[in-house]
Amino acid sequence: MPLPEESVVHGSSAPASPGPAEPQHLPALDRLLREGAVAALVREHGHTLVAGEARTLLADLRTQAIAGTLPADAVAPHALARALARRVDARLAPRMRTVLNLTGTVLHTNLGRALLPAAAIAHLQAMMAAPNNLEFDLASGHRGDRDSLVEGLLCELTGAEAATVVNNNAAAVLLTLAALAHGREVIVSRGELVEIGGAFRMPDVMQSAGARLVEVGTTNRTHPRDYEGAIGERTALLMKVHTSNYRIEGFASAVEEARLAPIAHAHGLPLATDLGSGALIDMAPLGLPAEPTPRQMLAAGCDLVTFSGDKLLGGPQAGLIVGRKDIVARIKRHPMKRALRMSKLPLAALEATLRLYLRPERLAQELPTLRLLTRPLADIEAVARAVLPALQAALAPRFTVEPVALQGQVGSGSLPVERLPSSGLAIAPVEKKATGRALEALCAALRGLPVPVIGRVHEDRLLLDMRCLEDPAVFIDQIGLLRLSDKREQLSNE
Ligand SMILES: *Cc1c(COP(=O)(O)O)cnc(C)c1O
């Protein structure tokens, strides 16, 4: 029973004289929990969390008191209650938070890649709040196959005979290799043995799948005869890997899918292509650099194409496998498919995202990835101008802030060498000594905002690319909370 306010028992009387608090000035745990404001916290959050945090708070304060570093006013009942409330709030605050991606990289793997379209978020929410027909065929009343929720759409959008989906594209490649080439050989060009961020290396994936990698050609040049010469009794598959995060330029040649497919088929072998980014539509009419589509790859003769759901496709994390019916069926039968299958959460989001492609004219508006990639430069410049005065005011006199033309990028290995003309703000320390540390402190302060702001440091300046800031108010409204005004000494001492 909480005690009425008047009878609140205060911590054993606050210290009479100023000076550091002593350990005995701290209340016992049960007494603290009966304090008016603390009792209210217990009523709101329950005993377990509040008592647990109170115990660690008291232990921390006791350590400080013993060291003689605890200010007297820190043991006042209201101060203890406030400190406890802050701890409880901090424990309940999610670790996954939204941030402002001002890096200039639209599909930033570290920042969660593609933003889901509103339709996908709405569908996700509706599907997760109730039972659904994930694996239930409403027509027959029998058990269904979760892939069937998106297979028709995927076939329509890519021209494939069949499709299946897994957790991500790394899983799609792993499963493909395990199902088609376990204990056998896969021929890949040396120029295409990619490493994708986060320890996805083609040779390692081959090994994990139990397939033997047969490298052909050289780093810069591979010819049809290289593949032909490597085909043997143990060959299971020819594989092309889209070199999505680098490009070999100069004296280079690779064998196009259209050239390689007849070679594979003449030997009764399938040709698979790992596209990575997997744009479902032609990017060129949108003013973006061309990127091979799964449809083009299948039309060129590939038997199987794998690609990601959360790169240029603009949906949730997913690995999509499209291609020949008999090959997709083999992949679906592999026991690993069950372990790598998509969960109902991204599957709901994927279905809603793919449905947006049925109205391609509206795609550049409805799909955030395409909307950001095709955002008019004038819009981006307007955002930079809107943010400029508040940021200048907050950072003067230690930093200068000025509008700047920038080159952003698509990101996530998509269209690696193509740059997106963009606009933003460049922030430079006025004091040219210790520029690096001043910028580090500024970046930390921006990351410390309620919605952390992430930019990129380049040549002694912090660059904030405004392409992905659709609502400048989100940034402007929190600029006043930037904390670095009094850090001059601290910075030079650090
Ligand atoms: C991104 C990428 C992958 C990995 O896809 P995830 O969806 O991140 O697992 C594999 N291959 C290529 C060529 C890629 O670009």
PDBQT file of the ligand as one rigid body, heavy atoms in Angstrom, charges set to zero:
ROOT
HETATM    1  C1  LIG A 501      24.069  -7.231 -51.389  1.00  0.00    +0.000 C 
HETATM    2  C2  LIG A 501      24.534  -8.417 -52.139  1.00  0.00    +0.000 A 
HETATM    3  C3  LIG A 501      24.432  -9.702 -51.563  1.00  0.00    +0.000 A 
HETATM    4  C4  LIG A 501      23.905  -9.911 -50.181  1.00  0.00    +0.000 C 
HETATM    5  O1  LIG A 501      22.536  -9.584 -50.123  1.00  0.00    +0.000 OA
HETATM    6  P1  LIG A 501      21.829  -9.397 -48.695  1.00  0.00    +0.000 P 
HETATM    7  O2  LIG A 501      20.394  -9.188 -49.029  1.00  0.00    +0.000 OA
HETATM    8  O3  LIG A 501      22.479  -8.239 -48.048  1.00  0.00    +0.000 OA
HETATM    9  O4  LIG A 501      22.038 -10.654 -47.933  1.00  0.00    +0.000 OA
HETATM   10  C5  LIG A 501      24.865 -10.770 -52.312  1.00  0.00    +0.000 A 
HETATM   11  N1  LIG A 501      25.389 -10.612 -53.550  1.00  0.00    +0.000 NA
HETATM   12  C6  LIG A 501      25.494  -9.382 -54.121  1.00  0.00    +0.000 A 
HETATM   13  C7  LIG A 501      26.081  -9.289 -55.493  1.00  0.00    +0.000 C 
HETATM   14  C8  LIG A 501      25.072  -8.256 -53.440  1.00  0.00    +0.000 A 
HETATM   15  O5  LIG A 501      25.196  -7.045 -54.005  1.00  0.00    +0.000 OA
ENDROOT
TORSDOF 0
